[in-house]
Amino acid sequence: MDTIASLFSFITTPVSWVIVQFHKVYGALFGDDTGWAWGLSIVSLVILIRICLIPLFVKQIKATRAMQTLQPEMKKIQERYKNDKQRQSEEMMKLYKETGTNPLSSCLPILAQSPFFFALYHVLNSIANNDTVGVINESLLQSAQKAHIFGAPLAAKFTDSSADVAALDASITTVRVVTAIMIVLMSFSQFYTQRQLMTKNVDTTVKTPFMQQQKMLMYIFPIMFAVFGINFPVGVLVYWLTTNVWTMGQQMYVIHNNPTPGSKAQAAYLERLTKHVTHHGKTRGRGERAIVKAIVAKGRDRNEYERKFINGLGKEGLAAQSDGTVVKSDALAVATAEDGTPTTGTPKRQQPKRQTKAQRQSGSTKTADDSEPKAEPTSLTKSDEPEDDKPPAAAKKAAPKTGGGRSKAQSGQRKGQQRPKSPSKK
């Protein structure tokens, strides 16, 4: 570890200078030789570094989501060229180039803060060895050696011997209890951060090797912190615990306000957004407009939660626009229920009432004024005329059989005038 820290000695002077400047501020409040002054100086160093790394964190989020989107294509390439590793690597690089993604972008925050971590380790190790480093002179060195955090010296480690701890004016039991608690908290915060990412902010509709890798890291990283943590000075444990807590809070903010599409966090976010938009009738802030704009731009490629969001707005008489705003929809009408209460939504289309077979055969028609169909008189209907007005039987026999033809036509035969039978068949 000392060899690695010496490789980053070029940044030791800037790191020590920042710590000394913060120490001047907190020393005036709590005392120069107190653990609060030196401990808060390290915490402030972490916060300053993480604020500077926010642009890289945003880039990390975009890169991680881009990699999740590419996982199905990457899996196809792996299956297609599983016997040709060189061709597989070439196709992977081609895919990265076409989509503009970089697998290393998700590791940028960790890589960017590693020089500061090793520089701080070098500074604290020099304090433990009674060596001046950077801008920390003899007086500051003695002040840092007197600083204790919950009874543990700033430069003490879990693996130090009793003689080394006694030289720093502390007991070995106190040092090991404090360092053990800090190592557990550091490992737990790392585990919780990774678990939160896997359970809430991962697209559950796509099962890829990337998810399996992230799941493995969820268990590997805490173990690594526990193993290496016993060799970290108390000051470095303060640094790493602070950066883990910062990462956890930063990730909670992102999951709550800008979740990954298709994740459980997106379902919860869109449910909250639906309630807000339907209550106020508009979106608030650029963040909400950007999310609504992205959902509208997807069109038919929306996932289940996004379709539910759009349909929920439609039921309330609202429509999402391409610029991310929400307006009242003119295409939706307000229907009225039977009890007189208005119900918002698209009125149902009225289907014509299906006629029975007897009604179709009798040629009945339903008018707007009559609720029951009026049957037209046919040859089968009994006439109401008096018997005296009826034609004689001879005339009735001579008359053409129009009624019979009509009834036959209504029963499915050909309509119109029937052709006379051939004389040869009479």
Steps between C-alpha positions, in 0.01 A plus 500: 500500500789738578644435153168581332461814711850618403396484133246776571744715699463772235156581640601469865586869534161625366311254723699596810449869420119456478495312832705773669265773373195319634690433826548871552125555480397210725796555735364843583169340599600176674873542575807426289586166660150349515377210296199708390727754328704239311209259441273771359789617283513154340119494461510842334773376266274214393204732441712738294633215285154349444352837403772533237418147379127563447542546119677163489221348706241622250710353221520174694119480520464555127769243423345242731157539342649487152675174591171357631334590171774324303491178703263313263718586199815403689346166592419432135860573401632269771275216387576554132880510539542287811773294328685801358616732781684737269196554277288536812725779631497674162119494484479628858729793422300571186178505704656738755617730222163506323307577818761734652528307827804421711506212752755686715273802542312331785828480696600864452408631849695222672800543271491878535503502881757222540798744483351705786439183700856377470638851559300525825623154600858616441444815710350306796765229480770767514334648809503156666871463415572850638603632157410838356318486168383766254417823685464323837796622706621393846238695697212369286647150520495505880145641497380222267663232717312628805165492317272212603167396345291327769823420682686360195795695356457635150798297368434173691408175320325180605818296442726728707676348797449614856833684494408695187162598645657593835741732318191687371362525856211252463402144595496209258146399606355841422674512162375158394143559616479835320664372181283183500180706528614732221593205275155341553325829425716552193425150364127524580466837327668358191274192504182706549594737218553214256189313617290813459625527144421135420156477661353838404688658210560216254281417202332177610373420149851424371701211648861542393850403618550863604243454776677188621828692515340777702352243735844348555650842571230555762665229710863535389547872577398477869733206550785694339435799727499274804829332401688816407337710771703343779811656340348849465575774755203645685519817290472296177204309644335835568570600140361179350196483728416859409530437126280186529229694683522774237466244219202339671320832543585610146366176359180523706440845353551373145276196552226720645510770231650339188455121514606248239226423241328171569608484865286486814622849584354628172162343581493679837619828346240498219228422752601808701528706183151396386346612829680833484420575137133407532472718812675809362440442128864561405857377547743678729866563433731401218557154645136395472465655155809313382360167620157561345668612177704178487190287562305674221792463257509121551160450340419130476830408664372606843520247779211390720540778757528772236187381318314496830612860561377620159169315540456644849534853364251420223238382749528833677452697178870592464753436225882504512668715236827448313665786692430336837202714596150372579183663364129428506396269221219620265455150362352372826136570581332509839229238529214511751407205712144388562488672839606832347863506615757587232755233420813589310597278213419402146130417459428146392389442143134398471452173316176445295255254652509164331169389345362153545454256216119541508537878474734472205268254321188710564680812373425689817662838551560688819424868485617778723149557642401141571681281744361179342540406134197539277434189294386550144193306394577186306299223341526304824342780707128478561315790339267722698277579201135380506419183315263682262780709363710199417526408130318190377678169501524488117658841484723404783604192308565697184705764677879454485658353809698806606475433871649155466783635292567764758509252782735282305725794431505586866587145591822517303395443135566735211290817502321656204266363231523126452553359154197306369532129474559349162182390316650162441497435873135589553 
